[in-house]
């Protein structure tokens, strides 16, 4: 079996969580999980003829709007896993895409749900999913074990935890902060007492791209089941996330 392969609508990759993919407790970092699944989705679109350069030439882009992850068991250092993704269906303006990370023996470790949308890169207008008629897309209606993505709303009057400038290494080829980096930012601003706690469920919404020379004001507060955070720049909400611990 190759390192990456298709099985109908499913695109899968073998992966090992190396030392740099883990936190100081040798558990996989939230950043590394988000990065793996984001790259997997991007590679799936690329191989199906809907990659970044192809869409850009047509003045379009597929953007990630929401992600939700459910952790049955957080992967740990040197875990050998199989990560899979598939496009499930279309709902309103969104392409619904799900994920699974399983051990080599088939044990489900992480399940995920996400929502993507198609935009005109000049006008930033959200386009109808039916306009994405190209490529060799396949779908499978099977739902992952993770619940659907949550719609998170701006929470006013949360305490300001600090400021986070955009660093050069945060940026990807789109010229803005990579979606996985927000997971790293969120963990960095968790209260120290919560950083080592096991994450059971994580939701994040991406509201606005964050670009060079911007600084995010990070606000947060404890909830009954965990913690919520949001990043704001120039009074505009850029991301919001929720940890269930």
C-alpha positions in Angstrom: 0.0 0.0 0.0 1.3 3.4 -0.9 1.6 6.3 1.5 -1.4 8.1 0.0 -4.3 6.5 -1.9 -7.9 6.8 -3.0 -10.8 4.5 -2.1 -13.7 6.0 -4.0 -14.6 9.3 -2.3 -12.0 8.7 0.4 -8.5 10.1 0.3 -6.1 8.6 2.9 -2.6 9.1 4.1 -0.3 7.3 6.4 1.3 9.5 9.0 3.6 9.3 12.0 3.4 11.9 14.8 7.0 12.8 15.2 8.6 14.7 18.1 7.9 18.1 16.5 4.2 17.2 16.1 3.8 16.8 19.8 3.6 19.0 22.9 5.7 18.8 26.0 3.6 15.9 27.2 4.3 14.0 24.0 0.7 14.2 22.9 -0.1 15.4 19.4 -0.5 19.1 19.4 -3.8 20.6 18.2 -1.8 22.5 15.6 -0.4 19.3 14.1 -3.8 17.6 13.9 -5.4 20.7 12.2 -2.4 20.9 9.9 -2.6 17.3 8.9 -6.3 17.4 8.1 -6.1 20.7 6.3 -3.2 19.4 4.1 -5.1 16.2 3.4 -8.2 18.2 2.2 -6.0 20.4 0.1 -4.2 17.4 -1.5 -7.6 15.8 -2.2 -8.8 18.9 -4.1 -5.5 19.1 -5.9 -5.6 15.5 -7.1 -9.2 15.9 -8.2 -8.3 18.8 -10.4 -9.4 21.6 -8.1 -6.1 22.7 -6.7 -5.0 26.2 -5.6 -3.4 27.3 -8.9 -6.3 25.9 -11.1 -8.9 27.8 -9.1 -6.8 31.0 -8.9 -6.5 31.0 -12.7 -10.3 31.1 -12.8 -10.5 33.8 -10.2 -11.8 31.5 -7.5 -10.7 30.0 -4.2 -12.0 27.4 -1.8 -11.9 28.7 1.8 -12.2 26.9 5.1 -15.0 28.4 7.2 -15.5 26.0 10.2 -13.9 23.0 11.7 -15.0 20.7 14.6 -12.9 17.9 16.0 -13.9 15.2 18.4 -11.1 13.3 20.2 -11.8 9.7 21.2 -8.1 9.5 22.1 -5.4 12.1 21.3 -2.6 10.6 19.2 0.8 10.5 21.0 4.4 10.5 20.0 5.3 7.9 17.4 1.7 6.8 16.8 1.4 5.5 13.3 -2.0 6.5 11.9 -4.1 6.6 8.8 -5.8 9.9 8.2 -8.8 10.1 5.8 -11.0 12.7 4.3 -14.0 12.8 2.1 -16.5 15.4 0.7 -19.9 14.4 2.2 -22.5 16.7 0.7 -23.4 20.3 -0.1 -25.6 22.3 2.3 -26.5 25.9 1.4 -23.3 27.7 0.4 -21.1 25.1 2.1 -19.2 22.0 0.9 -19.3 19.6 3.9 -16.1 17.6 4.4 -15.4 15.0 7.1 -12.3 13.4 8.5 -11.0 10.5 10.5 -7.7 9.6 12.1 -7.4 5.9 13.0 -4.6 3.8 14.4 -3.1 1.2 12.1 -5.3 -1.4 13.9 -8.4 0.6 13.0 -9.1 2.3 16.3 -10.8 5.6 15.8 -8.7 8.4 17.5 -10.1 11.6 16.0 -13.1 12.4 13.9 -13.8 15.8 12.3 -16.3 17.9 10.3 -15.6 21.0 8.3 -17.4 23.5 6.0 -15.8 25.1 3.0 -17.1 27.7 0.6 -16.2 29.0 -2.9 -15.4 32.7 -3.4 -14.5 35.1 -6.1 -11.0 36.2 -5.2 -11.4 39.7 -6.4 -14.9 40.6 -5.2 -14.8 38.2 -2.2 -18.4 37.2 -3.1 -19.5 33.8 -1.9 -20.3 31.7 -5.0 -22.9 29.0 -5.5 -21.5 25.5 -5.0 -23.0 24.5 -8.3 -20.4 26.7 -10.0 -17.8 24.2 -9.0 -18.6 21.7 -11.7 -15.1 20.8 -12.8 -12.8 18.1 -11.4 -13.4 14.5 -10.6 -15.2 15.1 -7.3 -16.8 12.2 -5.5 -19.0 12.3 -2.4 -20.0 9.9 0.3 -23.0 10.7 2.5 -21.5 8.8 5.5 -21.2 11.1 8.5 -18.1 10.9 10.7 -18.5 10.4 14.4 -18.0 14.1 15.0 -21.1 16.3 15.3 -21.6 19.0 12.6 -19.7 22.2 12.9 -20.9 24.8 15.3 -21.7 28.4 14.4 -19.9 30.4 17.0 -20.9 34.0 17.7 -18.9 37.0 18.9 -19.0 37.2 22.7 -18.7 40.7 24.0 -17.1 41.8 27.3 -14.7 38.8 27.6 -11.5 39.7 29.4 -8.5 40.7 27.2 -5.8 38.0 27.6 -3.2 39.7 25.5 -2.1 40.6 22.0 -0.7 38.3 19.3 1.1 40.0 16.3 1.1 38.2 13.0 4.6 36.7 12.4 6.2 35.9 9.1 6.1 32.1 9.8 2.3 32.2 10.4 1.7 33.0 6.7 1.0 30.5 4.0 0.9 30.8 0.2 -2.3 32.7 0.3 -0.5 35.6 2.1 -2.5 35.3 5.4 -2.3 33.3 8.6 -2.7 29.6 7.9 -5.8 28.1 9.3 -3.9 25.5 11.4 -1.9 28.3 13.1 -5.0 29.5 14.9 -5.0 26.3 16.8 -1.5 27.1 18.0 -2.5 30.6 19.0 -5.6 29.3 20.9 -3.6 26.8 22.9 -0.9 29.5 23.7 -3.6 31.7 25.3 -5.3 29.0 27.3 -4.8 29.4 31.1 -1.8 27.5 32.1 -3.9 25.2 34.3 -5.9 24.1 31.3 -3.1 23.5 28.8 -2.4 20.0 29.9 -6.0 18.9 30.0 -7.3 16.4 27.5 -9.3 18.0 24.7 -12.6 16.2 24.1 -14.1 18.5 21.5 -12.8 21.5 19.7 -14.6 24.0 17.4 -13.2 26.9 15.4 -14.8 29.4 13.0 -12.8 31.5 10.6 -14.5 34.9 10.1 -11.8 37.0 8.5 -8.4 36.5 7.0 -5.5 37.8 9.2 -2.7 39.4 7.2 0.8 40.7 7.7 1.2 43.7 10.0 -2.0 42.9 11.9 -2.2 42.2 15.6 -4.9 40.1 17.1 -6.4 41.0 20.5 -7.1 37.7 22.2 -10.1 37.5 24.6 -11.2 34.5 26.5 -13.3 33.1 29.3 -14.0 29.8 31.1 -17.2 27.9 30.3 -18.9 25.2 32.2 -17.2 22.6 30.0 -14.0 24.3 29.0 -12.9 27.6 27.5 -13.8 30.0 24.7 -11.4 32.3 22.8 -11.7 34.9 20.1 -9.2 37.0 18.1 -10.1 40.6 17.1 -8.3 43.1 15.0 -9.6 46.7 14.4 -12.9 45.8 16.0 -13.4 42.9 13.5 -13.7 39.3 14.7 -11.2 37.1 12.9 -11.6 33.8 14.6 -13.5 32.2 17.5 -13.0 28.8 19.0 -14.3 26.6 21.8 -12.5 23.9 23.8 -14.5 21.2 25.7 -12.0 19.7 28.2 
